[in-house]
Amino acid sequence: MRLFAAVLPPERAVDELGRAARELAALPGADGLRWTGREGWHLTLAFLGEVDEALLDELRERLRRAAHRTDPFTLRLHGGGRFDGRALWAGVAGGLDELRLLAERADAAARRSGVPMDQHRRYVPHLTLARSRTPMDLRPYVTELAAFEGSPWPVAELALIRSSLPRDGVPGERPRYEAVARWPLGAGG
């Protein structure tokens, strides 16, 4: 299974960002971007890649413990940025220290479960809005996103998401995401 650990924004936050994304998609050149679907919007904490089913029970238990040790916190979607000229994303504000801690705990849970993780990179909290196959100037989109301020929302759970890649040759096909497990944050969970 191709898996990742994530925080899923609530519907209200998705709706707010959806309105901003529609405006971005109307900008000149936006047809050169592949826009992500709202149903897949998430904040990746740790990308696990292909995980052997033999590791799933221990992985689930370790992620449950990571969630248990992390108190709930508040986030809001805020502003945006880009990775090179290939990815446009919405940023996050609020409990960033707590979000980074949860990301570190999810990464450690995967490693200790035997999941071979890529080399550790600095965590940049973001929600991917669009990608480009070839580098393009994303600065106008980032400038438009600078004023975006979503409403605060409580982060109360950690989710394990299964990712199914699009099938080759199917026009408009997008990755599909399914939450296969969820754990409440904090000792109350």
Phi and psi in degrees as GROMACS dihedral restraints (atoms count N, CA, C in turn):
[ dihedral_restraints ]
;  ai    aj    ak    al  type     phi  dphi    fc
    3     4     5     6     1   -89.2    20    10
    4     5     6     7     1   115.7    20    10
    6     7     8     9     1  -129.1    20    10
    7     8     9    10     1   157.5    20    10
    9    10    11    12     1  -151.3    20    10
   10    11    12    13     1   155.1    20    10
   12    13    14    15     1   -95.3    20    10
   13    14    15    16     1   141.5    20    10
   15    16    17    18     1  -153.9    20    10
   16    17    18    19     1   165.0    20    10
   18    19    20    21     1  -108.8    20    10
   19    20    21    22     1   131.0    20    10
   21    22    23    24     1  -103.9    20    10
   22    23    24    25     1   122.7    20    10
   24    25    26    27     1   -70.3    20    10
   25    26    27    28     1   149.8    20    10
   27    28    29    30     1   -72.2    20    10
   28    29    30    31     1   166.1    20    10
   30    31    32    33     1   -55.2    20    10
   31    32    33    34     1   -40.6    20    10
   33    34    35    36     1   -59.9    20    10
   34    35    36    37     1   -43.8    20    10
   36    37    38    39     1   -66.3    20    10
   37    38    39    40     1   -38.5    20    10
   39    40    41    42     1   -64.7    20    10
   40    41    42    43     1   -41.4    20    10
   42    43    44    45     1   -62.2    20    10
   43    44    45    46     1   -44.7    20    10
   45    46    47    48     1   -60.9    20    10
   46    47    48    49     1   -47.3    20    10
   48    49    50    51     1   -67.8    20    10
   49    50    51    52     1   -34.1    20    10
   51    52    53    54     1   -59.4    20    10
   52    53    54    55     1   -39.8    20    10
   54    55    56    57     1   -63.6    20    10
   55    56    57    58     1   -42.8    20    10
   57    58    59    60     1   -66.3    20    10
   58    59    60    61     1   -39.3    20    10
   60    61    62    63     1   -65.9    20    10
   61    62    63    64     1   -35.8    20    10
   63    64    65    66     1   -61.4    20    10
   64    65    66    67     1   -40.0    20    10
   66    67    68    69     1   -66.0    20    10
   67    68    69    70     1   -39.4    20    10
   69    70    71    72     1   -64.5    20    10
   70    71    72    73     1   -39.9    20    10
   72    73    74    75     1   -68.3    20    10
   73    74    75    76     1   -13.0    20    10
   75    76    77    78     1   -92.7    20    10
   76    77    78    79     1    -4.9    20    10
   78    79    80    81     1   -72.1    20    10
   79    80    81    82     1   154.1    20    10
   81    82    83    84     1   -57.6    20    10
   82    83    84    85     1   135.5    20    10
   84    85    86    87     1    86.8    20    10
   85    86    87    88     1    -6.0    20    10
   87    88    89    90     1   -64.3    20    10
   88    89    90    91     1   -21.6    20    10
   90    91    92    93     1   -70.8    20    10
   91    92    93    94     1   -10.1    20    10
   93    94    95    96     1   -84.7    20    10
   94    95    96    97     1    -1.0    20    10
   96    97    98    99     1  -106.6    20    10
   97    98    99   100     1   149.0    20    10
   99   100   101   102     1   -97.6    20    10
  100   101   102   103     1   110.7    20    10
  102   103   104   105     1   -83.2    20    10
  103   104   105   106     1   135.4    20    10
  105   106   107   108     1   -75.4    20    10
  106   107   108   109     1   153.8    20    10
  108   109   110   111     1   -84.8    20    10
  109   110   111   112     1   140.1    20    10
  111   112   113   114     1   -53.0    20    10
  112   113   114   115     1   -36.2    20    10
  114   115   116   117     1   -64.0    20    10
  115   116   117   118     1   -16.8    20    10
  117   118   119   120     1  -108.2    20    10
  118   119   120   121     1     8.1    20    10
  120   121   122   123     1   -69.2    20    10
  121   122   123   124     1   130.7    20    10
  123   124   125   126     1  -160.3    20    10
  124   125   126   127     1   165.7    20    10
  126   127   128   129     1  -109.9    20    10
  127   128   129   130     1   103.5    20    10
  129   130   131   132     1   -66.8    20    10
  130   131   132   133     1   132.3    20    10
  132   133   134   135     1   -98.5    20    10
  133   134   135   136     1   -44.1    20    10
  135   136   137   138     1  -152.2    20    10
  136   137   138   139     1   123.2    20    10
  138   139   140   141     1   -88.7    20    10
  139   140   141   142     1   121.2    20    10
  141   142   143   144     1   -98.4    20    10
  142   143   144   145     1   -19.1    20    10
  144   145   146   147     1    71.2    20    10
  145   146   147   148     1  -153.2    20    10
  147   148   149   150     1   -73.9    20    10
  148   149   150   151     1   121.2    20    10
  150   151   152   153     1  -113.2    20    10
  151   152   153   154     1   127.9    20    10
  153   154   155   156     1   -64.6    20    10
  154   155   156   157     1   134.6    20    10
  156   157   158   159     1   -59.3    20    10
  157   158   159   160     1   -26.7    20    10
  159   160   161   162     1   -64.8    20    10
  160   161   162   163     1   -19.9    20    10
  162   163   164   165     1   -93.5    20    10
  163   164   165   166     1    -8.3    20    10
  165   166   167   168     1   -63.7    20    10
  166   167   168   169     1   -42.2    20    10
  168   169   170   171     1   -61.2    20    10
  169   170   171   172     1   -47.8    20    10
  171   172   173   174     1   -66.3    20    10
  172   173   174   175     1   -40.0    20    10
  174   175   176   177     1   -58.9    20    10
  175   176   177   178     1   -47.5    20    10
  177   178   179   180     1   -59.4    20    10
  178   179   180   181     1   -43.8    20    10
  180   181   182   183     1   -64.6    20    10
  181   182   183   184     1   -42.3    20    10
  183   184   185   186     1   -68.6    20    10
  184   185   186   187     1   -36.4    20    10
  186   187   188   189     1   -68.5    20    10
  187   188   189   190     1   -36.9    20    10
  189   190   191   192     1   -59.3    20    10
  190   191   192   193     1   -44.6    20    10
  192   193   194   195     1   -65.4    20    10
  193   194   195   196     1   -38.9    20    10
  195   196   197   198     1   -61.1    20    10
  196   197   198   199     1   -43.2    20    10
  198   199   200   201     1   -64.8    20    10
  199   200   201   202     1   -43.5    20    10
  201   202   203   204     1   -58.7    20    10
  202   203   204   205     1   -37.4    20    10
  204   205   206   207     1   -81.4    20    10
  205   206   207   208     1    -4.7    20    10
  207   208   209   210     1  -111.4    20    10
  208   209   210   211     1   119.7    20    10
  210   211   212   213     1   -70.8    20    10
  211   212   213   214     1   149.2    20    10
  213   214   215   216     1   -56.9    20    10
  214   215   216   217     1   154.1    20    10
  216   217   218   219     1  -149.4    20    10
  217   218   219   220     1   174.8    20    10
  219   220   221   222     1  -114.5    20    10
  220   221   222   223     1   138.3    20    10
  222   223   224   225     1  -130.1    20    10
  223   224   225   226     1   167.5    20    10
  225   226   227   228     1  -149.2    20    10
  226   227   228   229     1   147.4    20    10
  228   229   230   231     1   -76.8    20    10
  229   230   231   232     1   137.6    20    10
  231   232   233   234     1  -155.5    20    10
  232   233   234   235     1   124.5    20    10
  234   235   236   237     1    61.1    20    10
  235   236   237   238     1  -153.7    20    10
  237   238   239   240     1  -175.1    20    10
  238   239   240   241     1  -177.8    20    10
  240   241   242   243     1  -166.4    20    10
  241   242   243   244     1  -167.0    20    10
  243   244   245   246     1  -147.8    20    10
  244   245   246   247     1   152.3    20    10
  246   247   248   249     1  -108.7    20    10
  247   248   249   250     1   111.7    20    10
  249   250   251   252     1    50.1    20    10
  250   251   252   253     1  -139.8    20    10
  252   253   254   255     1  -108.8    20    10
  253   254   255   256     1    25.2    20    10
  255   256   257   258     1  -117.0    20    10
  256   257   258   259     1   -18.9    20    10
  258   259   260   261     1  -141.0    20    10
  259   260   261   262     1   132.9    20    10
  261   262   263   264     1  -109.7    20    10
  262   263   264   265     1   133.9    20    10
  264   265   266   267     1  -140.9    20    10
  265   266   267   268     1   156.2    20    10
  267   268   269   270     1   -90.4    20    10
  268   269   270   271     1   141.8    20    10
  270   271   272   273     1   -91.2    20    10
  271   272   273   274     1  -177.5    20    10
  273   274   275   276     1  -136.0    20    10
  274   275   276   277     1   145.1    20    10
  276   277   278   279     1  -136.0    20    10
  277   278   279   280     1   167.1    20    10
  279   280   281   282     1   109.6    20    10
  280   281   282   283     1  -127.4    20    10
  282   283   284   285     1   -77.0    20    10
  283   284   285   286     1    61.6    20    10
  285   286   287   288     1   -68.2    20    10
  286   287   288   289     1   -35.3    20    10
  288   289   290   291     1   -62.7    20    10
  289   290   291   292     1   -43.0    20    10
  291   292   293   294     1   -66.4    20    10
  292   293   294   295     1   -39.2    20    10
  294   295   296   297     1   -64.0    20    10
  295   296   297   298     1   -44.0    20    10
  297   298   299   300     1   -63.2    20    10
  298   299   300   301     1   -39.7    20    10
  300   301   302   303     1   -63.2    20    10
  301   302   303   304     1   -43.3    20    10
  303   304   305   306     1   -63.5    20    10
  304   305   306   307     1   -38.9    20    10
  306   307   308   309     1   -63.2    20    10
  307   308   309   310     1   -43.6    20    10
  309   310   311   312     1   -62.6    20    10
  310   311   312   313     1   -40.8    20    10
  312   313   314   315     1   -67.8    20    10
  313   314   315   316     1   -38.3    20    10
  315   316   317   318     1   -65.9    20    10
  316   317   318   319     1   -42.3    20    10
  318   319   320   321     1   -61.3    20    10
  319   320   321   322     1   -46.6    20    10
  321   322   323   324     1   -64.1    20    10
  322   323   324   325     1   -38.6    20    10
  324   325   326   327     1   -60.8    20    10
  325   326   327   328     1   -42.6    20    10
  327   328   329   330     1   -65.3    20    10
  328   329   330   331     1   -47.3    20    10
  330   331   332   333     1   -58.9    20    10
  331   332   333   334     1   -46.4    20    10
  333   334   335   336     1   -69.2    20    10
  334   335   336   337     1   -19.5    20    10
  336   337   338   339     1   -84.7    20    10
  337   338   339   340     1    -5.7    20    10
  339   340   341   342     1    96.3    20    10
  340   341   342   343     1     8.5    20    10
  342   343   344   345     1   -76.6    20    10
  343   344   345   346     1   122.5    20    10
  345   346   347   348     1   -72.8    20    10
  346   347   348   349     1   106.8    20    10
  348   349   350   351     1   -93.1    20    10
  349   350   351   352     1   148.0    20    10
  351   352   353   354     1   -62.8    20    10
  352   353   354   355     1   169.3    20    10
  354   355   356   357     1   -56.9    20    10
  355   356   357   358     1   138.8    20    10
  357   358   359   360     1   -64.2    20    10
  358   359   360   361     1   131.9    20    10
  360   361   362   363     1  -120.0    20    10
  361   362   363   364     1   156.0    20    10
  363   364   365   366     1   -60.2    20    10
  364   365   366   367     1   130.5    20    10
  366   367   368   369     1   -76.1    20    10
  367   368   369   370     1   125.4    20    10
  369   370   371   372     1  -118.7    20    10
  370   371   372   373     1   102.2    20    10
  372   373   374   375     1   -65.7    20    10
  373   374   375   376     1   128.9    20    10
  375   376   377   378     1  -164.3    20    10
  376   377   378   379     1   161.2    20    10
  378   379   380   381     1  -123.4    20    10
  379   380   381   382     1   113.9    20    10
  381   382   383   384     1   -70.7    20    10
  382   383   384   385     1   126.9    20    10
  384   385   386   387     1  -100.1    20    10
  385   386   387   388     1   -37.7    20    10
  387   388   389   390     1  -156.8    20    10
  388   389   390   391     1   156.2    20    10
  390   391   392   393     1  -132.1    20    10
  391   392   393   394     1   157.5    20    10
  393   394   395   396     1  -126.7    20    10
  394   395   396   397     1   137.4    20    10
  396   397   398   399     1   -68.9    20    10
  397   398   399   400     1   -32.7    20    10
  399   400   401   402     1  -121.5    20    10
  400   401   402   403     1   148.1    20    10
  402   403   404   405     1   -57.2    20    10
  403   404   405   406     1   138.2    20    10
  405   406   407   408     1  -143.9    20    10
  406   407   408   409     1   165.3    20    10
  408   409   410   411     1   -78.5    20    10
  409   410   411   412     1   105.5    20    10
  411   412   413   414     1   -94.8    20    10
  412   413   414   415     1     0.6    20    10
  414   415   416   417     1   -57.1    20    10
  415   416   417   418     1   -40.0    20    10
  417   418   419   420     1   -60.8    20    10
  418   419   420   421     1   -33.9    20    10
  420   421   422   423     1   -72.5    20    10
  421   422   423   424     1   -40.7    20    10
  423   424   425   426     1   -64.4    20    10
  424   425   426   427     1   -40.3    20    10
  426   427   428   429     1   -60.2    20    10
  427   428   429   430     1   -44.0    20    10
  429   430   431   432     1   -64.6    20    10
  430   431   432   433     1   -37.1    20    10
  432   433   434   435     1   -73.2    20    10
  433   434   435   436     1   -19.1    20    10
  435   436   437   438     1   -54.2    20    10
  436   437   438   439     1   -34.7    20    10
  438   439   440   441     1   -86.6    20    10
  439   440   441   442     1    -4.9    20    10
  441   442   443   444     1   -70.0    20    10
  442   443   444   445     1   126.7    20    10
  444   445   446   447     1  -132.4    20    10
  445   446   447   448     1   106.7    20    10
  447   448   449   450     1   -82.0    20    10
  448   449   450   451     1   165.4    20    10
  450   451   452   453     1   -76.5    20    10
  451   452   453   454     1   146.3    20    10
  453   454   455   456     1   -64.9    20    10
  454   455   456   457     1   148.5    20    10
  456   457   458   459     1  -145.5    20    10
  457   458   459   460     1   147.7    20    10
  459   460   461   462     1   -79.3    20    10
  460   461   462   463     1   130.3    20    10
  462   463   464   465     1   -90.8    20    10
  463   464   465   466     1   114.1    20    10
  465   466   467   468     1  -121.8    20    10
  466   467   468   469     1    -0.5    20    10
  468   469   470   471     1  -152.7    20    10
  469   470   471   472     1   159.5    20    10
  471   472   473   474     1  -110.1    20    10
  472   473   474   475     1   135.2    20    10
  474   475   476   477     1  -119.8    20    10
  475   476   477   478     1   144.9    20    10
  477   478   479   480     1  -104.3    20    10
  478   479   480   481     1   120.9    20    10
  480   481   482   483     1  -112.9    20    10
  481   482   483   484     1   135.4    20    10
  483   484   485   486     1   -96.2    20    10
  484   485   486   487     1   130.8    20    10
  486   487   488   489     1  -111.6    20    10
  487   488   489   490     1   126.3    20    10
  489   490   491   492     1  -111.8    20    10
  490   491   492   493     1   119.9    20    10
  492   493   494   495     1   -70.1    20    10
  493   494   495   496     1   154.6    20    10
  495   496   497   498     1   -63.9    20    10
  496   497   498   499     1   150.2    20    10
  498   499   500   501     1   -79.2    20    10
  499   500   501   502     1   137.6    20    10
  501   502   503   504     1   -61.9    20    10
  502   503   504   505     1   140.5    20    10
  504   505   506   507     1    82.0    20    10
  505   506   507   508     1     1.6    20    10
  507   508   509   510     1  -101.4    20    10
  508   509   510   511     1   106.7    20    10
  510   511   512   513     1   -59.0    20    10
  511   512   513   514     1   134.9    20    10
  513   514   515   516     1    76.9    20    10
  514   515   516   517     1    -0.6    20    10
  516   517   518   519     1   -66.5    20    10
  517   518   519   520     1   135.9    20    10
  519   520   521   522     1  -123.0    20    10
  520   521   522   523     1   162.2    20    10
  522   523   524   525     1   -60.1    20    10
  523   524   525   526     1   149.7    20    10
  525   526   527   528     1  -115.0    20    10
  526   527   528   529     1   139.6    20    10
  528   529   530   531     1  -122.6    20    10
  529   530   531   532     1   139.3    20    10
  531   532   533   534     1  -139.5    20    10
  532   533   534   535     1   127.0    20    10
  534   535   536   537     1   -74.6    20    10
  535   536   537   538     1   117.7    20    10
  537   538   539   540     1   -97.8    20    10
  538   539   540   541     1   -14.3    20    10
  540   541   542   543     1  -161.3    20    10
  541   542   543   544     1   150.3    20    10
  543   544   545   546     1  -141.9    20    10
  544   545   546   547     1   141.8    20    10
  546   547   548   549     1  -131.6    20    10
  547   548   549   550     1   133.7    20    10
  549   550   551   552     1   -69.8    20    10
  550   551   552   553     1   145.7    20    10
  552   553   554   555     1   -80.1    20    10
  553   554   555   556     1   150.8    20    10
  555   556   557   558     1    90.8    20    10
  556   557   558   559     1   165.5    20    10
  558   559   560   561     1   -63.8    20    10
  559   560   561   562     1   -22.1    20    10
  561   562   563   564     1   -70.1    20    10
  562   563   564   565     1   -17.7    20    10
